[in-house]
Amino acid sequence: MEAAAAAVRYGIVGVGMMGREHLHNLAHLATEVEREQSVRVRVTGLADPHQESLRLGLQLAAELGLPPPQIFPGHRELLDSGLCDAIIVSSPNMTHYEILMDIIRHREPQHILVEKPLCTTVQDCKKVIEAAKQRPEIVVQVGLEYRYNLQVNNWNRFNCNSGGTLVEKCCHFFDLMILFAAANPVRVMASGAIDVNHKNEVYDGQVPDIIDNAYVIVEFDNGSRGMLDLCMFAEGSRNEQEICVVGDIGKGETFVPESIVRFGKRTEGRDGVVTIMAEDERIKYQGLHHGSSYLEHLNFLSAIRAQGASGPSVNLSDGLLSVAVGVAGQLSIEQGRFVTMEEVLGL
């Protein structure tokens, strides 16, 4: 008689677009890992204060062939239910801090995968890190899923809710810069403005204040520099994202969603440029992020099953730095000056 497969039970807090994207990934993950790794992945709970989001979540679960998860009006009820081993936090940015602290401090340990940004302020990120140090048995992974990219509502109309465009939308890219540079960011200079998006919108008498375009220069302690060219209204091109790395040996570049990677050495010139397609046979669901969210879930599940032997590939410190660079960029735009990371991190 075969032993029953071990089970990992997931709850999702925030069942909007990203919450349902996680539901898609978990459904595909469940099929693969039970067959290949003898582990059962189950979605046992959904929490959201909005009934329509819960309805859509239940509807999607049924369409995906999942057993109906139990629904809850808030994250605390989900935590107290005892139904979950891991919690995915995909609620609006400004709610992350409170939810994370409640999970970390809960009497029952529950692992965490939190969507980016970790929190909307550096101070809140640091408080979460300190709290998590008291619960080493909990795996906490930050959803900077662009690390897994093979090529490498209206709440978000206001900086106070989202953390600002450079925090909400760009922490992915700052995380990649730090990863590529293999160094610590030391200062940031940015120029940006609100020129096209949301200019005619008004909410409770307030006009949105999130920038829609910017240049951001990040300097690192090893002498390298990164530059982000952000435009939130440039949908008329073949690729949404282009990433380029240039060094003394040569140049590498990648294009998303074409999934093309090109690299060449200076010594070989243009004729030596190599072009390859970025592919990974482990990906069973492409989703909104070209398969990177699926790989993110594979990593999170592996970290849970390792029981402390290995940590998540994107940890809380990574989440903090990606937010801090964005905060520095926002401050640089507001004040028209270089902003040091020491200033932002309070070092």
C-alpha positions, -999 to 999 in steps of 0.1 A, spaced: 0 0 0 14 34 -11 18 61 15 -5 91 11 11 122 -5 21 150 18 -2 180 15 5 217 15 -26 238 20 -27 273 6 -49 303 15 -51 334 -7 -56 369 9 -69 392 -18 -87 375 -46 -85 403 -73 -66 399 -105 -33 388 -89 -51 366 -64 -68 347 -92 -35 346 -111 -21 327 -81 -51 304 -82 -44 296 -118 -7 288 -110 -16 267 -80 -41 246 -100 -14 238 -126 12 232 -99 -11 208 -81 -13 185 -111 24 185 -118 39 182 -83 15 154 -71 27 133 -101 64 142 -99 71 149 -63 43 131 -44 30 162 -27 -5 174 -28 -11 212 -34 -45 223 -22 -62 257 -21 -83 256 11 -92 292 18 -99 326 1 -101 358 20 -114 392 7 -137 418 20 -153 422 -14 -180 396 -22 -176 400 -59 -139 390 -56 -148 360 -36 -175 350 -61 -150 352 -90 -125 333 -70 -149 304 -63 -160 305 -99 -124 302 -111 -117 274 -87 -146 254 -101 -135 261 -137 -100 248 -128 -115 217 -112 -104 225 -77 -124 215 -46 -143 246 -34 -122 265 -9 -138 280 21 -143 318 19 -137 344 46 -144 382 49 -109 390 61 -74 376 66 -78 371 104 -107 347 100 -86 328 75 -56 326 98 -78 314 127 -94 287 106 -65 263 109 -70 254 72 -37 267 58 0 259 59 9 288 36 -7 322 29 -4 341 -4 -8 379 2 -21 395 -30 -41 423 -15 -36 460 -23 -1 473 -14 -12 495 15 -26 465 33 5 444 32 21 456 64 -9 449 87 -16 415 71 21 404 72 24 413 109 -8 394 117 5 363 99 39 364 115 26 370 150 -2 343 147 1 315 172 1 289 143 31 292 119 20 298 83 44 304 55 41 335 34 44 345 -2 37 382 -4 32 400 -37 55 430 -44 61 455 -30 68 440 4 54 471 19 49 507 7 74 523 31 110 514 41 100 517 78 72 491 74 96 467 55 121 469 83 94 462 110 83 431 91 119 419 88 124 423 126 92 405 134 101 376 110 134 371 128 114 360 158 97 333 137 125 314 119 102 285 113 82 305 88 93 308 52 87 343 39 92 349 2 87 382 -17 69 380 -50 95 397 -72 87 371 -99 107 388 -126 137 370 -111 122 339 -126 115 355 -160 133 334 -185 145 365 -202 155 373 -168 -93 488 -88 -84 525 -83 -65 523 -50 -33 524 -70 -40 559 -84 -24 575 -53 11 573 -39 -1 569 -3 -18 536 -13 7 522 -38 40 536 -25 43 555 -58 50 542 -93 87 536 -87 78 514 -57 47 496 -71 56 491 -107 94 493 -107 106 474 -77 109 443 -100 134 462 -121 154 476 -92 156 440 -79 170 429 -112 195 457 -112 208 447 -78 209 411 -89 229 419 -121 253 443 -104 259 419 -75 264 450 -54 246 473 -31 229 505 -44 244 537 -29 225 566 -44 197 573 -68 189 602 -92 156 604 -110 135 626 -132 98 619 -138 63 635 -142 26 629 -147 20 637 -184 -7 614 -198 -24 589 -175 -52 596 -151 -50 634 -155 -88 637 -160 -97 614 -131 -109 627 -97 -115 605 -66 -132 622 -36 -121 655 -48 -85 644 -53 -65 641 -86 -42 610 -89 -6 618 -81 13 588 -95 39 595 -121 36 578 -155 71 583 -169 106 586 -154 143 580 -159 160 566 -128 198 562 -124 210 538 -96 247 539 -86 263 508 -69 292 504 -45 312 484 -71 312 513 -96 284 499 -118 253 519 -127 218 510 -137 192 531 -156 155 526 -157 135 541 -186 99 539 -175 69 548 -196 34 538 -185 17 548 -218 40 532 -244 20 502 -255 27 506 -292 58 485 -295 66 449 -301 80 443 -266 68 456 -232 102 452 -216 138 454 -229 167 447 -205 203 453 -215 235 446 -196 268 461 -209 303 454 -196 339 454 -206 335 419 -222 304 426 -243 267 431 -242 236 410 -234 200 420 -240 166 404 -237 131 412 -249 97 404 -233 73 390 -244 93 379 -275 115 357 -251 146 364 -272 180 367 -256 210 381 -275 246 383 -264 279 391 -280 315 398 -272 334 430 -282 362 409 -297 338 391 -321 318 422 -333 283 421 -348 289 388 -366 295 371 -333 262 380 -318 242 349 -306 204 348 -304 186 322 -284 150 316 -274 144 316 -236 126 283 -227 121 263 -195 103 229 -197 93 231 -161 68 259 -169 33 244 -172 14 277 -171 25 310 -188 -1 333 -172 4 370 -169 41 369 -163 53 345 -191 58 316 -167 78 334 -141 50 332 -115 49 294 -120 86 291 -113 82 314 -83 56 289 -69 79 260 -75 106 277 -55 83 287 -27 70 251 -24 106 238 -24 115 262 4 85 250 25 93 214 20 130 219 29 119 229 64 147 254 69 174 236 50 171 262 22 155 296 22 135 313 -5 155 328 -34 139 362 -29 139 370 8 128 399 30 160 418 26 156 417 -12 121 430 -8 133 459 14 161 470 -10 138 470 -40 113 492 -22 141 515 -8 155 522 -43 119 531 -55 114 554 -25 147 571 -32 137 576 -68 103 591 -58 121 615 -33 147 624 -60 119 634 -84 101 654 -57 133 673 -46 154 674 -77 186 659 -62 206 627 -57 192 607 -28 216 583 -9 205 549 2 218 557 37 193 585 39 164 563 28 173 533 49 181 554 80 216 541 83 
